Amino acid sequence: MNLTSVLITALIVFILLLIVIPIGFFIYIYIKDDRQKQHAILRNFPVIGKVRYFTEHIGPELRQYLFEGDNEAKPFSRKEYQDIVKAGKYKERLVGFGSKRNFTEDGFYIRNTLFPKQREEMKVDNTEKIKTRVYKVDSDNLFTRKEHSEERLIDPFYLRDEDAVILGENTCRHPFKVRGLVGQSGMSFGALGERAITALSKGLGLAGGTWMNTGEGGLSEYHLEGHPDIIMQIGPDLFGVRKPSGEFSWEAFKKKSEIENVRAFELKLAQGAKTRGGHVEGEKVTEKIAAIRLVEPGKTINSPNRFYEFDDVPTMFDFIEQLRSVGGKPVGIKIVVGDLDALENMISYMRESGKGPDFITVDGGEGGTGATFQELADTVGLPIMSALPVLDEMLKKYGVRDRVKVIASGKLITPDKIAIALALGADLVNIARGFMISVGCIMAQVCHNNTCPVGVATTDEKLQDGLVIEEKYYRVCNYVVSLREGLYNLAAAAGIDSPTKFERKHVVYKDELGRLVPLEDIIMAAERAQRKKEA
């Protein structure tokens, strides 16, 4: 047989294989789908029905990258995602050709003044500089994009000492002085992998003037890696401050309070979408996580939805007093505003007893880093822009507003949203998902499955390998500094010399018909409705 015959034979075999293999696979799938009993579509339309389920499976990705507009996606739009990425990677917030906001919708707007503040008039401390890295685009063509990172000294945009926010100023031995208005909300080691936690720690430590909340999963070595200021959260399962039997350990708590970087403690009564208590799948509970939390490795954790150490306001306040006495550091609570009568009873008792938390973290119902049930995520708890003025007004009504600081959280990922929250009554702002995006999150929305494709919300070592700490922590730093810079820009536009001076008068609400409603009118209307209800 000559070479030509061999080649012809090989070609015929190859063509036959190209025909036979797909036909055989088609027949196999047809028979398999026709015999299965789970899906009616596949029984009636074998093989073709597979196309439907495949398309449905990749639907979120298709919508995210191809079909949804810049302002359409939930929980964050493409525009919001890009705003975070640009601030972290390029330390850039400039836009061209105008805003993409839909100005026909209702929403909050910041009132600018005819005579804004000049830069030299702003009360900002930029004497220290931060050495970070930012990316610079060299070329951006249809099929290629070239960019490089370079070192850069940037202004930190710290608050001056006289404007710094102080937690526990008159109540504890070691108050916590904060020189920036933005920090990281509670995200536990276990829910996030060690690389993500380490990158966040190093980035926040580099930025300074901020803080890192541990989440209820306990304080790990990764939280301390970058030497940031820490607010240690204590949840109902008492991770990190409990005995092996599950009871609260005052000895363990005292040890945590002696760590210099731990600046304050926060009792988590509720959290945005996760009002039911914490949840971590067993496959994410590694030996290391179990050792930190004092739980059984590989076993799913479902924390109780409230503390066993107290069951009403007086006993909770007594517990707070004891924590503050033993630890010597500020103690706050994290809540979701829902039951206004219960909230008012707590604040009323603050006045009567002279006791209470040093700060209240109010998490809007739209908060969402924690896994939870749909019915809780969609309906339970007021959104942050509704909850904030209610809390602020009640604290003022009972004359205790000067005793307690308010920290707000709930999708406050850009300077304008933060400024509005400050005007509505917040002293400080927490961000969770914005920081997740800054370390690489692509909003795959599989945080609860331990399959995060970019290694952020997973303990899988192979997936975490994609997250390079030395690359991402600069982005965390750039993001938080960019937010602080943006706040000063907005303050100047509003005619005030510091973002700490945002008040309700600086914000107006516009309805869908274009009518303007001052915040005072909205709050007074709510107050009148409340009084009418009480009567």
Disulfide bonds with the S-S distance in Angstrom:
none
